[in-house]
């Protein structure tokens, strides 16, 4: 039986200093999303 390795992925809290734009989400949440998807693909 193989043992699965559990990984907890968190993201930074979004903070906005000016007008809202896509870069606010891309800088805070996108890296965590990409990393979690890569980890799922790798098994």
mmCIF file of the N, C-alpha and C atoms, coordinates in Angstrom:
data_MODEL
# 
_entry.id   MODEL 
# 
loop_
_atom_site.group_PDB 
_atom_site.id 
_atom_site.type_symbol 
_atom_site.label_atom_id 
_atom_site.label_alt_id 
_atom_site.label_comp_id 
_atom_site.label_asym_id 
_atom_site.label_entity_id 
_atom_site.label_seq_id 
_atom_site.pdbx_PDB_ins_code 
_atom_site.Cartn_x 
_atom_site.Cartn_y 
_atom_site.Cartn_z 
_atom_site.occupancy 
_atom_site.B_iso_or_equiv 
_atom_site.pdbx_formal_charge 
_atom_site.auth_seq_id 
_atom_site.auth_comp_id 
_atom_site.auth_asym_id 
_atom_site.auth_atom_id 
_atom_site.pdbx_PDB_model_num 
ATOM 1   N N  . UNK A 1 1  ? 0.844  -1.166 0.000   1.00 0.00 ? 1  UNK A N  1 
ATOM 2   C CA . UNK A 1 1  ? 0.000  0.000  0.000   1.00 0.00 ? 1  UNK A CA 1 
ATOM 3   C C  . UNK A 1 1  ? 0.899  1.242  0.000   1.00 0.00 ? 1  UNK A C  1 
ATOM 4   N N  . UNK A 1 2  ? 0.589  2.184  -0.880  1.00 0.00 ? 2  UNK A N  1 
ATOM 5   C CA . UNK A 1 2  ? 1.387  3.404  -0.936  1.00 0.00 ? 2  UNK A CA 1 
ATOM 6   C C  . UNK A 1 2  ? 0.802  4.459  -0.009  1.00 0.00 ? 2  UNK A C  1 
ATOM 7   N N  . UNK A 1 3  ? 1.675  5.262  0.532   1.00 0.00 ? 3  UNK A N  1 
ATOM 8   C CA . UNK A 1 3  ? 1.243  6.318  1.435   1.00 0.00 ? 3  UNK A CA 1 
ATOM 9   C C  . UNK A 1 3  ? 1.171  7.632  0.654   1.00 0.00 ? 3  UNK A C  1 
ATOM 10  N N  . UNK A 1 4  ? 0.043  8.325  0.750   1.00 0.00 ? 4  UNK A N  1 
ATOM 11  C CA . UNK A 1 4  ? -0.090 9.594  0.043   1.00 0.00 ? 4  UNK A CA 1 
ATOM 12  C C  . UNK A 1 4  ? 0.470  10.729 0.890   1.00 0.00 ? 4  UNK A C  1 
ATOM 13  N N  . UNK A 1 5  ? 1.095  11.655 0.217   1.00 0.00 ? 5  UNK A N  1 
ATOM 14  C CA . UNK A 1 5  ? 1.666  12.814 0.891   1.00 0.00 ? 5  UNK A CA 1 
ATOM 15  C C  . UNK A 1 5  ? 0.690  13.977 0.763   1.00 0.00 ? 5  UNK A C  1 
ATOM 16  N N  . UNK A 1 6  ? 0.280  14.524 1.884   1.00 0.00 ? 6  UNK A N  1 
ATOM 17  C CA . UNK A 1 6  ? -0.681 15.624 1.872   1.00 0.00 ? 6  UNK A CA 1 
ATOM 18  C C  . UNK A 1 6  ? 0.060  16.953 1.893   1.00 0.00 ? 6  UNK A C  1 
ATOM 19  N N  . UNK A 1 7  ? -0.401 17.876 1.065   1.00 0.00 ? 7  UNK A N  1 
ATOM 20  C CA . UNK A 1 7  ? 0.209  19.195 0.963   1.00 0.00 ? 7  UNK A CA 1 
ATOM 21  C C  . UNK A 1 7  ? -0.877 20.242 1.187   1.00 0.00 ? 7  UNK A C  1 
ATOM 22  N N  . UNK A 1 8  ? -0.599 21.192 2.053   1.00 0.00 ? 8  UNK A N  1 
ATOM 23  C CA . UNK A 1 8  ? -1.516 22.302 2.298   1.00 0.00 ? 8  UNK A CA 1 
ATOM 24  C C  . UNK A 1 8  ? -1.022 23.517 1.521   1.00 0.00 ? 8  UNK A C  1 
ATOM 25  N N  . UNK A 1 9  ? -1.865 24.020 0.629   1.00 0.00 ? 9  UNK A N  1 
ATOM 26  C CA . UNK A 1 9  ? -1.504 25.174 -0.189  1.00 0.00 ? 9  UNK A CA 1 
ATOM 27  C C  . UNK A 1 9  ? -2.333 26.364 0.278   1.00 0.00 ? 9  UNK A C  1 
ATOM 28  N N  . UNK A 1 10 ? -1.663 27.448 0.616   1.00 0.00 ? 10 UNK A N  1 
ATOM 29  C CA . UNK A 1 10 ? -2.362 28.671 1.012   1.00 0.00 ? 10 UNK A CA 1 
ATOM 30  C C  . UNK A 1 10 ? -2.000 29.784 0.041   1.00 0.00 ? 10 UNK A C  1 
ATOM 31  N N  . UNK A 1 11 ? -2.786 30.823 0.064   1.00 0.00 ? 11 UNK A N  1 
ATOM 32  C CA . UNK A 1 11 ? -2.487 31.975 -0.791  1.00 0.00 ? 11 UNK A CA 1 
ATOM 33  C C  . UNK A 1 11 ? -2.494 33.239 0.053   1.00 0.00 ? 11 UNK A C  1 
ATOM 34  N N  . UNK A 1 12 ? -1.815 34.225 -0.456  1.00 0.00 ? 12 UNK A N  1 
ATOM 35  C CA . UNK A 1 12 ? -1.763 35.506 0.250   1.00 0.00 ? 12 UNK A CA 1 
ATOM 36  C C  . UNK A 1 12 ? -3.129 36.180 0.206   1.00 0.00 ? 12 UNK A C  1 
ATOM 37  N N  . UNK A 1 13 ? -3.420 36.956 1.220   1.00 0.00 ? 13 UNK A N  1 
ATOM 38  C CA . UNK A 1 13 ? -4.670 37.703 1.222   1.00 0.00 ? 13 UNK A CA 1 
ATOM 39  C C  . UNK A 1 13 ? -4.576 38.839 0.204   1.00 0.00 ? 13 UNK A C  1 
ATOM 40  N N  . UNK A 1 14 ? -5.612 38.988 -0.613  1.00 0.00 ? 14 UNK A N  1 
ATOM 41  C CA . UNK A 1 14 ? -5.553 40.075 -1.590  1.00 0.00 ? 14 UNK A CA 1 
ATOM 42  C C  . UNK A 1 14 ? -5.747 41.428 -0.906  1.00 0.00 ? 14 UNK A C  1 
ATOM 43  N N  . UNK A 1 15 ? -4.915 42.362 -1.248  1.00 0.00 ? 15 UNK A N  1 
ATOM 44  C CA . UNK A 1 15 ? -5.091 43.727 -0.759  1.00 0.00 ? 15 UNK A CA 1 
ATOM 45  C C  . UNK A 1 15 ? -4.989 44.662 -1.951  1.00 0.00 ? 15 UNK A C  1 
ATOM 46  N N  . UNK A 1 16 ? -5.842 45.639 -1.969  1.00 0.00 ? 16 UNK A N  1 
ATOM 47  C CA . UNK A 1 16 ? -5.946 46.527 -3.120  1.00 0.00 ? 16 UNK A CA 1 
ATOM 48  C C  . UNK A 1 16 ? -5.647 47.948 -2.662  1.00 0.00 ? 16 UNK A C  1 
ATOM 49  N N  . UNK A 1 17 ? -4.654 48.565 -3.281  1.00 0.00 ? 17 UNK A N  1 
ATOM 50  C CA . UNK A 1 17 ? -4.288 49.929 -2.927  1.00 0.00 ? 17 UNK A CA 1 
ATOM 51  C C  . UNK A 1 17 ? -4.932 50.956 -3.846  1.00 0.00 ? 17 UNK A C  1 
ATOM 52  N N  . UNK A 1 18 ? -5.450 50.528 -4.958  1.00 0.00 ? 18 UNK A N  1 
ATOM 53  C CA . UNK A 1 18 ? -6.044 51.459 -5.921  1.00 0.00 ? 18 UNK A CA 1 
ATOM 54  C C  . UNK A 1 18 ? -7.280 50.832 -6.532  1.00 0.00 ? 18 UNK A C  1 
ATOM 55  N N  . UNK A 1 19 ? -7.433 50.994 -7.838  1.00 0.00 ? 19 UNK A N  1 
ATOM 56  C CA . UNK A 1 19 ? -8.589 50.409 -8.509  1.00 0.00 ? 19 UNK A CA 1 
ATOM 57  C C  . UNK A 1 19 ? -8.395 48.898 -8.647  1.00 0.00 ? 19 UNK A C  1 
ATOM 58  N N  . UNK A 1 20 ? -9.500 48.168 -8.686  1.00 0.00 ? 20 UNK A N  1 
ATOM 59  C CA . UNK A 1 20 ? -9.437 46.711 -8.832  1.00 0.00 ? 20 UNK A CA 1 
ATOM 60  C C  . UNK A 1 20 ? -9.082 46.361 -10.274 1.00 0.00 ? 20 UNK A C  1 
ATOM 61  N N  . UNK A 1 21 ? -8.213 45.369 -10.440 1.00 0.00 ? 21 UNK A N  1 
ATOM 62  C CA . UNK A 1 21 ? -7.883 44.869 -11.766 1.00 0.00 ? 21 UNK A CA 1 
ATOM 63  C C  . UNK A 1 21 ? -7.430 43.424 -11.637 1.00 0.00 ? 21 UNK A C  1 
ATOM 64  N N  . UNK A 1 22 ? -7.252 42.767 -12.758 1.00 0.00 ? 22 UNK A N  1 
ATOM 65  C CA . UNK A 1 22 ? -6.923 41.340 -12.766 1.00 0.00 ? 22 UNK A CA 1 
ATOM 66  C C  . UNK A 1 22 ? -5.578 41.052 -12.118 1.00 0.00 ? 22 UNK A C  1 
ATOM 67  N N  . UNK A 1 23 ? -4.672 41.991 -12.141 1.00 0.00 ? 23 UNK A N  1 
ATOM 68  C CA . UNK A 1 23 ? -3.366 41.797 -11.528 1.00 0.00 ? 23 UNK A CA 1 
ATOM 69  C C  . UNK A 1 23 ? -3.432 41.581 -10.031 1.00 0.00 ? 23 UNK A C  1 
ATOM 70  N N  . UNK A 1 24 ? -4.468 42.126 -9.379  1.00 0.00 ? 24 UNK A N  1 
ATOM 71  C CA . UNK A 1 24 ? -4.624 41.898 -7.946  1.00 0.00 ? 24 UNK A CA 1 
ATOM 72  C C  . UNK A 1 24 ? -4.826 40.417 -7.643  1.00 0.00 ? 24 UNK A C  1 
ATOM 73  N N  . UNK A 1 25 ? -5.654 39.754 -8.425  1.00 0.00 ? 25 UNK A N  1 
ATOM 74  C CA . UNK A 1 25 ? -5.880 38.321 -8.214  1.00 0.00 ? 25 UNK A CA 1 
ATOM 75  C C  . UNK A 1 25 ? -4.712 37.491 -8.712  1.00 0.00 ? 25 UNK A C  1 
ATOM 76  N N  . UNK A 1 26 ? -4.133 37.894 -9.825  1.00 0.00 ? 26 UNK A N  1 
ATOM 77  C CA . UNK A 1 26 ? -3.024 37.124 -10.395 1.00 0.00 ? 26 UNK A CA 1 
ATOM 78  C C  . UNK A 1 26 ? -1.826 37.107 -9.460  1.00 0.00 ? 26 UNK A C  1 
ATOM 79  N N  . UNK A 1 27 ? -1.607 38.179 -8.744  1.00 0.00 ? 27 UNK A N  1 
ATOM 80  C CA . UNK A 1 27 ? -0.461 38.246 -7.853  1.00 0.00 ? 27 UNK A CA 1 
ATOM 81  C C  . UNK A 1 27 ? -0.657 37.515 -6.551  1.00 0.00 ? 27 UNK A C  1 
ATOM 82  N N  . UNK A 1 28 ? -1.914 37.362 -6.116  1.00 0.00 ? 28 UNK A N  1 
ATOM 83  C CA . UNK A 1 28 ? -2.129 36.754 -4.804  1.00 0.00 ? 28 UNK A CA 1 
ATOM 84  C C  . UNK A 1 28 ? -2.647 35.319 -4.872  1.00 0.00 ? 28 UNK A C  1 
ATOM 85  N N  . UNK A 1 29 ? -3.541 35.012 -5.783  1.00 0.00 ? 29 UNK A N  1 
ATOM 86  C CA . UNK A 1 29 ? -4.172 33.689 -5.783  1.00 0.00 ? 29 UNK A CA 1 
ATOM 87  C C  . UNK A 1 29 ? -3.710 32.770 -6.905  1.00 0.00 ? 29 UNK A C  1 
ATOM 88  N N  . UNK A 1 30 ? -3.285 33.316 -8.009  1.00 0.00 ? 30 UNK A N  1 
ATOM 89  C CA . UNK A 1 30 ? -2.910 32.490 -9.155  1.00 0.00 ? 30 UNK A CA 1 
ATOM 90  C C  . UNK A 1 30 ? -1.723 31.567 -8.883  1.00 0.00 ? 30 UNK A C  1 
ATOM 91  N N  . UNK A 1 31 ? -0.654 32.016 -8.218  1.00 0.00 ? 31 UNK A N  1 
ATOM 92  C CA . UNK A 1 31 ? 0.463  31.096 -7.961  1.00 0.00 ? 31 UNK A CA 1 
ATOM 93  C C  . UNK A 1 31 ? 0.056  29.873 -7.134  1.00 0.00 ? 31 UNK A C  1 
ATOM 94  N N  . UNK A 1 32 ? -0.786 30.051 -6.136  1.00 0.00 ? 32 UNK A N  1 
ATOM 95  C CA . UNK A 1 32 ? -1.234 28.918 -5.324  1.00 0.00 ? 32 UNK A CA 1 
ATOM 96  C C  . UNK A 1 32 ? -2.093 27.962 -6.147  1.00 0.00 ? 32 UNK A C  1 
ATOM 97  N N  . UNK A 1 33 ? -2.925 28.506 -7.025  1.00 0.00 ? 33 UNK A N  1 
ATOM 98  C CA . UNK A 1 33 ? -3.766 27.674 -7.877  1.00 0.00 ? 33 UNK A CA 1 
ATOM 99  C C  . UNK A 1 33 ? -2.923 26.854 -8.845  1.00 0.00 ? 33 UNK A C  1 
ATOM 100 N N  . UNK A 1 34 ? -1.946 27.484 -9.464  1.00 0.00 ? 34 UNK A N  1 
ATOM 101 C CA . UNK A 1 34 ? -1.071 26.781 -10.406 1.00 0.00 ? 34 UNK A CA 1 
ATOM 102 C C  . UNK A 1 34 ? -0.294 25.684 -9.689  1.00 0.00 ? 34 UNK A C  1 
ATOM 103 N N  . UNK A 1 35 ? 0.255  25.996 -8.524  1.00 0.00 ? 35 UNK A N  1 
ATOM 104 C CA . UNK A 1 35 ? 1.032  25.008 -7.770  1.00 0.00 ? 35 UNK A CA 1 
ATOM 105 C C  . UNK A 1 35 ? 0.164  23.814 -7.374  1.00 0.00 ? 35 UNK A C  1 
ATOM 106 N N  . UNK A 1 36 ? -1.059 24.061 -6.917  1.00 0.00 ? 36 UNK A N  1 
ATOM 107 C CA . UNK A 1 36 ? -1.915 22.946 -6.511  1.00 0.00 ? 36 UNK A CA 1 
ATOM 108 C C  . UNK A 1 36 ? -2.309 22.078 -7.706  1.00 0.00 ? 36 UNK A C  1 
ATOM 109 N N  . UNK A 1 37 ? -2.530 22.694 -8.863  1.00 0.00 ? 37 UNK A N  1 
ATOM 110 C CA . UNK A 1 37 ? -2.862 21.908 -10.057 1.00 0.00 ? 37 UNK A CA 1 
ATOM 111 C C  . UNK A 1 37 ? -1.683 21.053 -10.512 1.00 0.00 ? 37 UNK A C  1 
ATOM 112 N N  . UNK A 1 38 ? -0.476 21.606 -10.436 1.00 0.00 ? 38 UNK A N  1 
ATOM 113 C CA . UNK A 1 38 ? 0.716  20.844 -10.810 1.00 0.00 ? 38 UNK A CA 1 
ATOM 114 C C  . UNK A 1 38 ? 0.906  19.666 -9.859  1.00 0.00 ? 38 UNK A C  1 
ATOM 115 N N  . UNK A 1 39 ? 0.702  19.885 -8.579  1.00 0.00 ? 39 UNK A N  1 
ATOM 116 C CA . UNK A 1 39 ? 0.853  18.806 -7.601  1.00 0.00 ? 39 UNK A CA 1 
ATOM 117 C C  . UNK A 1 39 ? -0.175 17.702 -7.843  1.00 0.00 ? 39 UNK A C  1 
ATOM 118 N N  . UNK A 1 40 ? -1.408 18.081 -8.214  1.00 0.00 ? 40 UNK A N  1 
ATOM 119 C CA . UNK A 1 40 ? -2.427 17.070 -8.516  1.00 0.00 ? 40 UNK A CA 1 
ATOM 120 C C  . UNK A 1 40 ? -2.045 16.263 -9.756  1.00 0.00 ? 40 UNK A C  1 
ATOM 121 N N  . UNK A 1 41 ? -1.514 16.946 -10.778 1.00 0.00 ? 41 UNK A N  1 
ATOM 122 C CA . UNK A 1 41 ? -1.115 16.241 -11.995 1.00 0.00 ? 41 UNK A CA 1 
ATOM 123 C C  . UNK A 1 41 ? 0.040  15.275 -11.743 1.00 0.00 ? 41 UNK A C  1 
ATOM 124 N N  . UNK A 1 42 ? 0.940  15.661 -10.857 1.00 0.00 ? 42 UNK A N  1 
ATOM 125 C CA . UNK A 1 42 ? 2.088  14.811 -10.555 1.00 0.00 ? 42 UNK A CA 1 
ATOM 126 C C  . UNK A 1 42 ? 1.707  13.618 -9.677  1.00 0.00 ? 42 UNK A C  1 
ATOM 127 N N  . UNK A 1 43 ? 0.533  13.702 -9.091  1.00 0.00 ? 43 UNK A N  1 
ATOM 128 C CA . UNK A 1 43 ? 0.054  12.585 -8.278  1.00 0.00 ? 43 UNK A CA 1 
ATOM 129 C C  . UNK A 1 43 ? 0.454  12.727 -6.893  1.00 0.00 ? 43 UNK A C  1 
# 
